[in-house]
């Protein structure tokens, strides 16, 4: 087994561990109820919190996870209207 495969296996095992009752209660108190309270769910909640606070890298990562692509892939035309007089 390659080192990278071994590390991935270890990380997957860690992320799939169940949260402690104290951690589950803490998340419940904040309004997050889960059927399978795992470390992976806690990581996703932490990522959501960062994205909700305006962290652009967290927003991009959430978009990638959800399959919406990156901001670079979105092409929009911007029109600037400068008709407001002082």
C-alpha positions as a Markdown table, in Angstrom:
| # | Residue | x | y | z |
|---|---|---|---|---|
| 1 | Unk | 0.0 | 0.0 | 0.0 |
| 2 | Unk | 1.4 | 3.4 | -1.0 |
| 3 | Unk | 1.9 | 6.1 | 1.7 |
| 4 | Unk | -0.8 | 8.3 | 0.2 |
| 5 | Unk | -3.3 | 5.4 | 0.1 |
| 6 | Unk | -2.5 | 4.6 | 3.7 |
| 7 | Unk | -2.9 | 8.2 | 4.8 |
| 8 | Unk | -6.2 | 8.4 | 3.0 |
| 9 | Unk | -7.4 | 5.2 | 4.7 |
| 10 | Unk | -6.4 | 6.6 | 8.1 |
| 11 | Unk | -8.2 | 9.9 | 7.4 |
| 12 | Unk | -11.3 | 8.1 | 6.3 |
| 13 | Unk | -11.4 | 6.0 | 9.4 |
| 14 | Unk | -10.9 | 9.1 | 11.6 |
| 15 | Unk | -13.7 | 11.1 | 9.8 |
| 16 | Unk | -16.1 | 8.1 | 10.1 |
| 17 | Unk | -15.7 | 8.0 | 13.9 |
| 18 | Unk | -18.8 | 8.9 | 15.9 |
| 19 | Unk | -18.8 | 12.0 | 17.9 |
| 20 | Unk | -18.9 | 11.9 | 21.7 |
| 21 | Unk | -22.2 | 12.6 | 23.5 |
| 22 | Unk | -20.8 | 15.9 | 24.7 |
| 23 | Unk | -19.9 | 16.9 | 21.1 |
| 24 | Unk | -23.3 | 15.8 | 19.8 |
| 25 | Unk | -25.1 | 17.8 | 22.6 |
| 26 | Unk | -23.0 | 20.8 | 21.8 |
| 27 | Unk | -24.0 | 20.7 | 18.2 |
| 28 | Unk | -27.7 | 20.1 | 19.2 |
| 29 | Unk | -27.6 | 23.2 | 21.4 |
| 30 | Unk | -26.5 | 25.1 | 18.3 |
| 31 | Unk | -29.4 | 23.7 | 16.2 |
| 32 | Unk | -27.6 | 20.9 | 14.4 |
| 33 | Unk | -29.3 | 17.5 | 14.8 |
| 34 | Unk | -27.8 | 14.6 | 12.9 |
| 35 | Unk | -28.8 | 10.9 | 12.4 |
| 36 | Unk | -25.2 | 9.8 | 12.2 |
| 37 | Unk | -23.0 | 12.3 | 14.2 |
| 38 | Unk | -19.6 | 11.6 | 12.8 |
| 39 | Unk | -16.4 | 13.7 | 12.7 |
| 40 | Unk | -17.1 | 14.2 | 8.9 |
| 41 | Unk | -20.4 | 15.9 | 9.8 |
| 42 | Unk | -18.6 | 18.1 | 12.4 |
| 43 | Unk | -16.0 | 19.1 | 9.8 |
| 44 | Unk | -18.8 | 20.0 | 7.3 |
| 45 | Unk | -20.5 | 22.1 | 10.0 |
| 46 | Unk | -17.2 | 23.9 | 10.7 |
| 47 | Unk | -16.8 | 24.5 | 6.9 |
| 48 | Unk | -20.4 | 25.8 | 6.7 |
| 49 | Unk | -19.7 | 28.2 | 9.6 |
| 50 | Unk | -16.6 | 29.6 | 7.9 |
| 51 | Unk | -18.5 | 30.0 | 4.6 |
| 52 | Unk | -21.4 | 31.7 | 6.4 |
| 53 | Unk | -19.0 | 34.1 | 8.0 |
| 54 | Unk | -17.9 | 35.2 | 4.5 |
| 55 | Unk | -14.7 | 33.1 | 4.2 |
| 56 | Unk | -14.2 | 33.0 | 0.4 |
| 57 | Unk | -12.0 | 29.9 | 0.4 |
| 58 | Unk | -14.7 | 28.0 | 2.5 |
| 59 | Unk | -17.4 | 29.2 | 0.1 |
| 60 | Unk | -15.4 | 27.9 | -2.9 |
| 61 | Unk | -14.8 | 24.6 | -1.1 |
| 62 | Unk | -18.5 | 24.1 | -0.3 |
| 63 | Unk | -19.3 | 24.9 | -4.0 |
| 64 | Unk | -16.8 | 22.3 | -5.1 |
| 65 | Unk | -18.2 | 19.7 | -2.7 |
| 66 | Unk | -21.7 | 20.4 | -3.9 |
| 67 | Unk | -20.6 | 20.1 | -7.5 |
| 68 | Unk | -21.3 | 23.7 | -8.4 |
| 69 | Unk | -17.8 | 24.3 | -9.7 |
| 70 | Unk | -15.6 | 27.2 | -8.8 |
| 71 | Unk | -16.2 | 30.9 | -9.1 |
| 72 | Unk | -13.7 | 31.0 | -12.0 |
| 73 | Unk | -16.0 | 28.7 | -14.0 |
| 74 | Unk | -18.9 | 31.1 | -13.7 |
| 75 | Unk | -18.9 | 33.7 | -16.5 |
| 76 | Unk | -21.1 | 36.8 | -16.1 |
| 77 | Unk | -21.3 | 40.1 | -17.8 |
| 78 | Unk | -21.2 | 43.1 | -15.5 |
| 79 | Unk | -22.7 | 46.4 | -16.6 |
| 80 | Unk | -21.8 | 49.5 | -14.7 |
| 81 | Unk | -24.3 | 52.3 | -14.8 |
| 82 | Unk | -22.9 | 55.7 | -13.9 |
| 83 | Unk | -25.9 | 57.9 | -14.2 |
| 84 | Unk | -26.2 | 59.2 | -10.6 |
| 85 | Unk | -25.3 | 62.8 | -10.4 |
| 86 | Unk | -23.9 | 64.3 | -7.2 |
